[in-house]
Amino acid sequence: MEKRLVVDGPVVPVILSGGMGSRLWPMSRSKYPKQFLSFSDNPNTSLLQQTAQRIGRKKPMQSPVVVSNEEHRFLVAEHMKAAGFEDADIILEPMMRNTAPAITAAALYIRSLYKNALMLVLPSDHIITDEQAFEKGVSLAADAAREGHLVTFGIAPEYPETGYGYIRQGKMLNGALDGKGIFEVNQFVEKPDAETAGKYLDSGEYSWNSGMFMFPVDTFLDEMEAHQPEVMKQVTQAVEKAKRETDFIRLDEESFAASPSISVDYAVMEHTDKAALVPMSCGWSDAGAWDALWRIGNKDADGNVIKGTSYTQDVKNSYLHAGDGPPIAALGIEDLVVVSTKDMVLVTKKDRAQDVKQLMEDVKLENSDLVDQHLRVYRPWGFYETIELGPRHQVKHIHVKPGAKLSVQMHHHRAEHWVITNGTARVQRDDEELVLSENEYVYIPLTAIHSVENIGKIGLDFIEVQHGEYLGEDDIVRFQDMYGREGTNT
């Protein structure tokens, strides 16, 4: 039967980049979460970049829309540009409101740009090893979505996982869709216990709920209006009152805050009569916990997945990840996860990996910095890294990208000493302007108005020694900033 296309517009990828990845702590931190990290054999490509590159610009794909929270705005922009997507639109959520409001905001924005569009919704932190199977699934989903279905992607389960929700498939859709592996949705079910998960696996009727979707934009918005009118009302206002700022679309805070916080599954997919399921076997993982990364990783002869520098003897079925921390030496262990960063080491049994989030919450009560940020903190101009922090002094390594400039600022409570170790800096200090190169030094007195700019073609690096009664990042008064951060300390 010839297909009757009811939705004939382009496909717009929507990448959701709002999570923290708390079960991958201590590598994933709230201010630098897992989507900006790499867990593959290519350490220079983040999960966000891999997601964008997976969809590429294959026709009829348009440039992606990324939905991110305010705090990660510069990280998203930098990672998307590095992946070759300088034209990506970045929608900023003023606070987290779960997936339904985020997807609704993206859908409303897409509708303002295109007629009869489809949206391919992808979390930014998934791993997919069989991209050919993924592309085939996307193609099938587009067929179903063009017929007016709201499509969810299910992953064919490989073991009785208790950390995922499941989808029970109904009968195969046929007719205009020619029965191409597209099914009705019979039921969405919550994360099961181990016994129930085993029954789901044995039945062959269930898929893991991947959190990926293909929607006709107009149909999705109609269903949101029907099932979640308050979400639709508030998010519509947030989009209508949004402000465009350089690389970002900033949703209206008051309106977005008034939206209920609800997942798209609860909001629409469990209520609509238009749901369809495309099962896939594409080497998928949501990279949700350390045991998941062990399961999909390349294992040695003893069943170990080893990232970074580790020294092992009589070690079996373990996951060792020496990130930016010290090398790992392990002896006589089995079924463990060991992760080292510069300021934290995690050791847990693999079967307790889902509980890392609870451990992290306990750590946060004692030392929030160990949960919120790494010693290396990224800014739109580059990064800084704390080398030492002591009474009335702090030492940092600061790296400034070519052409980048720190804000014109001053401090009430600290003076600073800068020693250039690489590159060329233009320094403003009150009414003075200095050009400094490697091995040269400048002193920034208390309350001096100052800034530094990299005027060279290579990275600028300098050591900053702070001294004063208070050394917090909020002791910054910004006067000018090329990144629009006046009045903030980020």
C-alpha positions, -999 to 999 in steps of 0.1 A, spaced: 0 0 0 14 34 -9 22 56 21 0 86 28 24 111 43 6 133 68 39 149 81 63 157 53 86 182 69 122 179 80 136 160 110 150 182 138 172 165 164 166 176 199 194 168 224 185 168 261 215 179 281 201 187 316 211 158 338 239 153 363 248 117 360 251 112 398 256 75 396 289 82 377 303 103 405 331 111 413 339 117 376 305 132 369 299 164 390 269 187 390 289 215 374 306 192 349 283 162 344 288 130 324 276 143 290 307 165 289 330 135 297 342 106 275 339 70 285 349 56 251 383 49 235 383 85 222 391 106 252 387 138 232 350 133 223 324 138 249 291 119 251 273 151 240 296 154 210 291 117 201 253 122 202 255 151 178 279 134 155 258 102 155 229 120 138 252 143 118 236 162 90 222 133 71 191 144 51 164 152 61 181 161 94 184 198 103 208 214 127 201 202 162 184 220 191 200 214 225 180 219 257 204 226 286 203 242 320 216 277 325 247 266 344 261 245 316 254 270 288 290 277 278 300 241 281 273 231 257 282 258 232 319 249 233 313 212 229 288 216 200 312 240 182 340 215 186 318 188 172 311 209 141 277 222 150 283 260 154 247 266 142 230 245 169 203 264 188 207 261 225 176 265 247 183 273 283 161 260 311 162 284 341 156 254 364 150 216 359 115 206 352 120 171 338 117 159 302 81 169 293 86 207 297 120 205 281 107 186 250 76 209 249 98 240 248 119 225 220 87 215 200 73 250 203 106 265 191 108 240 162 72 248 152 82 285 148 109 275 123 94 246 102 60 233 90 51 197 95 84 188 112 94 157 131 116 159 162 141 132 171 146 134 209 179 121 222 194 123 257 230 136 255 246 109 276 239 76 258 264 52 243 256 34 210 281 11 194 261 -1 164 253 31 146 240 13 115 213 -4 136 205 29 152 201 46 118 178 18 107 157 23 138 155 61 133 144 55 97 116 31 108 106 56 135 104 84 110 80 62 89 57 58 118 59 94 130 50 106 95 18 86 99 10 105 131 25 81 157 44 92 188 73 68 186 94 55 215 126 35 210 129 3 229 161 -16 234 160 -54 231 170 -65 266 202 -86 270 199 -94 307 174 -89 336 183 -52 343 165 -37 373 178 -1 366 156 5 336 119 9 329 104 -15 304 79 -13 276 56 -42 267 50 -43 230 15 -50 214 7 -61 180 27 -52 149 15 -21 131 8 -29 94 -11 -14 65 6 18 54 36 8 75 40 -26 59 47 -42 92 83 -30 94 91 -39 130 69 -11 144 45 -21 172 17 -7 192 26 0 229 8 -23 252 22 -10 285 49 11 302 62 -5 334 84 8 362 118 -5 371 112 -41 382 128 -62 409 152 -89 398 126 -117 396 102 -96 375 130 -85 352 139 -121 346 103 -128 336 103 -98 312 134 -111 296 121 -146 292 88 -135 277 104 -117 247 76 -91 249 94 -63 266 120 -37 257 141 -15 278 127 21 279 155 41 262 142 76 267 146 83 229 116 94 209 105 105 174 75 128 174 55 148 148 58 182 164 22 192 159 8 159 171 30 160 202 19 195 211 -17 185 206 -13 156 229 4 178 255 -25 202 253 -50 173 258 -32 155 287 -11 182 303 -27 216 297 -9 233 326 25 223 312 15 235 278 2 268 291 33 276 312 59 264 287 42 283 259 45 315 279 81 307 287 89 303 250 69 334 239 87 355 265 121 339 258 151 362 251 177 356 224 212 362 237 242 355 214 243 317 212 213 311 235 176 311 238 168 319 274 133 307 285 113 330 307 121 320 343 88 329 360 67 310 334 89 279 332 91 277 370 53 275 371 52 244 349 47 211 366 78 189 367 70 157 349 86 132 326 73 128 290 64 92 297 41 102 326 28 133 308 19 119 274 32 84 264 13 65 290 -20 83 281 -19 88 243 -35 63 219 -9 73 193 21 56 209 42 32 188 73 12 196 104 6 175 126 -20 192 164 -18 185 195 -38 191 222 -12 187 247 -17 214 229 8 236 237 19 271 225 49 290 259 51 308 238 53 339 262 36 364 297 21 366 285 -15 362 268 -5 329 301 8 316 319 -24 327 292 -44 309 297 -27 275 334 -21 278 363 -40 261 374 -66 286 408 -82 290 413 -119 295 403 -116 331 371 -98 324 384 -64 335 377 -30 318 407 -7 324 407 30 315 438 50 322 470 38 339 464 8 362 486 -19 375 469 -52 383 477 -86 397 451 -113 403 422 -89 394 390 -102 378 358 -89 364 364 -54 377 362 -18 363 392 4 369 392 40 357 421 62 364 407 95 352 427 126 359 437 111 392 466 89 402 473 55 387 454 26 403 473 -4 417 450 -33 424 458 -67 439 436 -98 445 402 -81 439 371 -93 420 338 -77 409 348 -42 421 347 -7 406 376 16 414 376 52 400 403 78 408 401 115 402 424 143 414 404 148 446 385 116 452 387 78 449 356 56 447 357 18 455 325 -2 454 312 -36 445 298 -38 410 264 -49 422 262 -18 444 269 7 416 233 18 415 237 30 451 266 55 443 240 83 441 231 78 478 268 77 488 273 110 469 245 126 488 262 117 521 295 132 508 277 164 498 266 170 534 302 170 545 319 186 514 297 199 486 327 208 465 335 171 460 301 167 444 296 200 426 329 205 407 362 191 398 395 208 407 395 219 371 367 244 365 357 253 330 347 288 319 338 302 285 374 317 282 392 284 292 396 268 326 413 272 360 426 244 382 433 247 419 468 236 428 468 244 465 444 260 489 456 270 524 451 296 551 448 330 534 463 318 501 453 298 470 473 288 440 457 282 406 467 273 371 447 294 346 444 286 309 430 311 284 420 302 249 434 322 219 414 354 215 396 349 248 394 374 276 385 373 313 360 399 325 370 433 336 367 429 374 379 436 409 381 419 442 374 433 476 391 407 497 422 394 478 453 405 459 468 384 431 502 376 417 504 363 381 534 345 365 531 338 328 542 303 319 531 301 283 518 324 256 513 362 255 489 382 277 475 417 275 469 428 311 447 457 322 455 470 357 436 501 366 448 527 340 478 506 329 480 482 299 508 456 300 519 430 275 535 400 292 552 369 279 566 337 293 585 341 327 571 376 332 551 387 363 524 412 374 509 421 407 471 428 410 465 448 443 434 446 463 405 465 446 425 471 414 403 469 383 419 443 360 415 418 332 437 396 311 434 387 274 452 361 253 465 380 223 485 352 209 478 322 186 484 296 213 470 290 247 479 314 275 488 298 308 497 315 340 500 307 377 479 328 399 487 332 436 459 347 456 463 361 491 437 376 513 411 372 541 385 356 517 393 336 485 358 325 474 347 328 437 319 351 447 344 378 455 342 391 420 327 425 408 323 424 370 323 456 351 325 443 315 323 408 301 323 395 265 302 365 275 273 384 291 281 374 327 279 408 344 265 404 378 274 367 381 303 347 395 303 319 369 
